[in-house]
Amino acid sequence: MRYHRATRRSPKEPFLNIRLDSYSLRLFVAVAKTCSIARAAEQEHIAPSALSRRLADLEHAFGTSLLIRSPRGVALTDAGRVVFERGLQIDDELQGLVREVQEHGDDIRGTVRLYANMSAVVGFLPERLSRFRAQYPGVRISLHEVDTRDVIRACLDDRADVGVGVAGAGPSGLDSWPFASDPLWVVVPTGHALCEEGGAVHFEQVLEYPVIGVHQGGALDMMLHERAEAMQRRFAPEVSVSSFDAVCRMVEAGLGIAVIPQSAASAYAGSAPFARIRLAEPWAVRELCVYALRRTPQLRSVQALIDSISG
């Protein structure tokens, strides 16, 4: 890891000559929030080396160190804390300025930050975003795939303009619209004993067999654990992977069966080696919603995306 020492500005050097870059300030705020240059670079879609150069330039502009760098991450200096607090305010003001200016343009333009959960990205969003892009070529979509809990948090923190995730009791301050129905199904190898049950199976029957888990600690994983505990059973996957396509590969290899959304089952388990069985539980009927921070009015590009993808 490279360590940067900021050049201290001479007390006689006029501070009016300092030239600050709002983008660098935004990157600094992201680093301060995540305590990691690598995570901030991933979040802001910039190479870590380029982000590090921006930080070094910012420290040079202020004439003092803003970050304490170590192999474990970064921490703020006293000066860094001041810049972080003011940087948050400045970024909010700039975002507000962008919204006001874009509201007065004839064309709908800008960037919309969209956070969506895995099943929405796999099953529904690609076609809807394709239609949206054809209708609004001046709007860029910055898409992040995260768990539903992170979708909600990103909307509340104003890191996301629009979110798509599992419907639930959303916190106050968020508006929601229907997106799609995506019930849970059981994916098994062709010829599995559960195929003989005919039509649908119960979760209790699923737990009689080795299960492949997906996204440990995610919303679906936690829900299945809770439902098993309610039945005084254990949901203990022998194998856990991070994506629906990997789950289906494990099922195909005979390592177990899996409970996944219908969208993912259709996308990755629609061929001959698999059988898809409906999970006959009331809680298996999952609805997805579009979320957005309550604003009146919404930025036109944001409202256009909400109207386009809501179903």
Helices and strands as residue ranges (DSSP letters): G 15-17, H 22-34, H 37-44, H 48-62, E 67-70, E 73-76, H 78-103, E 110-116, H 118-123, H 125-135, E 139-145, H 148-156, E 162-166, E 174-181, E 184-189, G 193-197, E 200-201, H 203-206, E 212-214, H 219-230, E 239-241, H 244-252, E 258-261, H 262-268, E 274-279, G 282-284, E 287-293, H 300-309
